[in-house]
């Protein structure tokens, strides 16, 4: 009996993921929006790549030091929100009447607790407020004035709405550089998963429009038994198809690999040109797929991986 337990212990200590790689101790994957980078000039490419690298490095440093998945997701997304090169936080696109309305969500794969905010206009870092909804209330989603009042009560950093109109605002660059949301998925050293997503929505959207980013199961999902997922693209399609949850459901109920699940969604569930997904499994497998010409994304892990790309 002891010998059989010894063999089992040895097997568990040498687990590899399905790609034959040693299971990493931690993983961080990010995206900065799906779209078409074909006609971007060097300045725009460099701005996007530099932003991705800065956020990815933040996540890698935190995880290497033992930070939790949830804390890392918040910090990484916050870096992207502060960068006007992305459609979230400072770089958010505008509604039809010329205002920025921001959405975000975060989910803890260990407990499946989650928090989200939608339609806020004066919150500097929506992902931070979403996490506060998760930890400080019994609710999941707060919207509009109620969310802004909650932010004030929680001493969140509030800004004048003009803050979102930076000199490099996306409305001054209408060639597609800023389309899409930002997101992060993480596996930490404790074996826990988390996911977060933040966005300014779609350009020229109707006031009050809410996409998939603050909808748990559509744009964000995490569960320790399967995976963590964040989406970017046409939010209405992600909501209609419960895309983020569908990745986990295919793994949980159909026994599919994370890569096969995402591929099925990209190739069959969603129409071409709709967007992309990033995901990480409980064993550290990384997926970054899109059915658009490009998707700003990156990944890093404890095995030495560190990459960013625009396609």
N, C-alpha and C positions, 0 to 999 in steps of 0.2 A: 504493500500500500504506500509506504513511504517513498519507494522508488518511483511509483507512478506520479505521485505529487511532485517529486523532484523534476521529472520529465516535463510535467505541465508547467512548472515554474520556469524552466528553461525556455519552453516554447513562448510563454508570455513575455519573457525578457528579450526575445529576439524577433518580436512581431515586425513585419514589414507591411507597407501598404501594397495595394494591388499593382502598383507600377514597379514593384521590386525594390523600391528605395527604403532605406531605414526610416522608420517612423520619426518625424521631427518632434522635438520637444515643444515647439511653438511654431505658429504660422500666422502671418498677417497678409491679407489680400485687399486691394483697394481698387476703386474705379472713380473716374472723374467725368463720366458721361459718354454716351454712344453718339456717333455722328460720322461726318465725312471730313477727315483731315487732309484730303488730297491737295487742296489749294492753299493750305496754310503757308505763310512765309516763315523764315527761320526764327524770327522774333516770337511768333505765336507758338511755334513748336517748342522752342526753348522754354517759354513761360509755362506751358502745360507740363513738360517733362520735369522742369525744376520743381514745380509744385507737387507733382506726384512723388518725386524723390524725397522731398522734405517731409511729406506726410508719412511715407513708407519708413523712412529712417526713424521717425518719432515712434512708430509702432514697434519696430524691431528693437530699439533700445529699451522701451518699456517692458516688452515681453522677456527679453534677455535678463532683465533685472527681477523678473518674477511677478510683474503686474498682472492683474486679473483681465480676463477677456473683455468684460464690460467697460472697465476703466480705460482700457486701451482703445476700444472702439470709439468711445466718446472723444478721447484726446486726438486721435487721428482725424476723425471727421471734423473736429474743431479747427485743425490746421487747414483743411480744405475750405471750410466756411470762411476763414479769414483771408483767403487768397482770391482776389478778384478775377483770376483766370478761370474760375469754375462757377457754374450756375447753382450756387448755394451760398447762404450768408451774404457776404459783401458783393459777390458777383451775380446775385440773383437777377433773373430777367423780370420784366415788368408786365403787369396786367394791361388790359385794353385801355384802362383809364390812367395808366402811368404810375402805378404803385407796385412795390415789391410785397408779395404775400408769401411767407415762408412756411415750409412743412418739414417735419423730421420725425423719425422713430428709432427706437433702440429695443433690442430683445436679448434677454439673458437665457442662454441655452440650458443652463443648469436647473433653473427654476421655472422657466418659461414666463417669468414676469416680463412685462414690457411697458413702454410708455411712448406717447406720441403727442405731437402738437401740430396744429394746422392753421393756416391763414393768419399768422402773426406778422405784424408790420414794424415792430420796434425792438425785437429781441435779437441781440447781436449774434448769439450762438444757439440756434434752435435745437441742436442735438443735446446741449447741456440741459435745456429746459425739458426736453423729452425724457432724459434720464431722471430728472427731478420728479416728473409725473409718475414714473415707475417706482421711485423709492419713497416718495413723500405723500402719495395719495393712494386710494383704493381703486383709482380709475386707470384707464388705458389711454384715452384720447381726450385732449382739451383743445378747443378751437377758438379763434377770434378774440374778442374782448375778454372773455373769461380766461383764456390762456395767458393773455397779456397781464391781467390783474394777478393771476397766480404767479407769473414771473416777477412782478413787483414785490409781492408778498414774500417770495423766496430770495430776494436780493440778487436776482439775476441781472446781468449787465444789459441795460436798455440804451438804445441809441435813437437819435433823430432819424426818421425815415430817409433823409438825404444821405445818410451814411452809406446806403446801398448803391448810391449813384456815384461810384468812383470814376476817375478819369479814364479807366480802362473797362468801363462797364460794358457788358455784352451788347446792349442796344446800340453802342457805337461801333460794334464789330459784327454785322449781321450775316457773316459768311458761314455760320455753323460752328465756330470754335466753341461756343459756350452752351451748346445744346446738351441736355441730359442732367442727371443728378450726380451727387457724389455718394460714395458708400464704402463700408469697410466690413470685413468678416474676419474673425480671429479664432484661433485655437490656442489656449494658453498652456503654461507648464503644468497646470493642475488638471488638464483634460477637459476643461470647460470651453464651450463655444459661445460666441455672441455675434450679433450683426447690428448694423446701424445704417441709416440712409438719410440724406438731407437734400433739399432742393428748393429752387425758386419757382419750379413748375415749368410750364411751356410759355414761350414768348407770346404776348398779345392775348393771353387767356382771359376769359370772362372773370370779372371780380367774383371772388368766392369759390372759384374752381379748385377742387382738391384732387390730386392724382394718387398714385399708388404709394408714394414714399412714406406717408404717415399711416398707411393701412397695413397692419400686421397680417401676414399671409399673402399679401399682394406684392409689395416692394421690399419687405423685410421679414425674415423668419430665422429662428435658431432653436435647435433642440439637441441636447447632448447625445441622443441615441442615433442621430443621423448626420446633420449638417448645419451650417450657417449660410444664409443667402442674402444678397442685396442686388436689386435690379436697377436698371436705367433704361429709359426709353419712353414710349407712348404709354403713359400711366393708365389710361382707360383700358387698354388691352391687358395689362398686368392685373388689374382689378377683376375684369371679366373672367379671367382664367385662373385666378388665385395662384399666380405663377410661383412665388417664393415658396408657398406651402407645398405646391405640387412637386417640387424637387424632393422635399423630405418625404412626402407621401409615397412617391415612386420607390424611394429607397426603403422605407419602412414596410410597405405592404406588398410590393412587387419584387423586392430584393435586388433592385437595379443598382449599379454603381452610380456614384455621383456624376461621373462624366456622361454615362448613358442617359441619365435622367435629364440633365441640362441639354444634351444634344437633341433629345426627343422634343423638348419644349421649343428650342430654337428652330428646329427643322419642320416640326409638324403642328405645334400648338399656336405659335405666333406667326403672323404674316412676315414676309421678307421686309427688311428695313425698319422693323419695329424697335429694336434695342438690343440689350445684352444683359448678361448675368455674371456675377462672380460668386464663388461658393468654395467652402472648405468642408471636408468631411471630418468625422470624429477621429479618423486615423491620419489626418493631415494631407489628404489628397486635395490638390488645388485645381479649380476649373475657372477659366476666364473665356467666355464665349460670347459672340455677338452675331447678329445677322444684318448689321449695318456695315458700311465700308470701313469703319474704324470704331475703336473704343479705347479711351484713355484708361490705362490700368497698370497695376504692378503687383508684385508679390515678393515676400521674403520669408525665410524660415531659418531654423536653428542649424540646418545642414549646410548653410552658406549661400543659399539662393538669395539673390537680390536683383530684381529686374523691373524695368518700367518700359512701357511701349504705348504707341498711339494707334496701332492696328492689331 
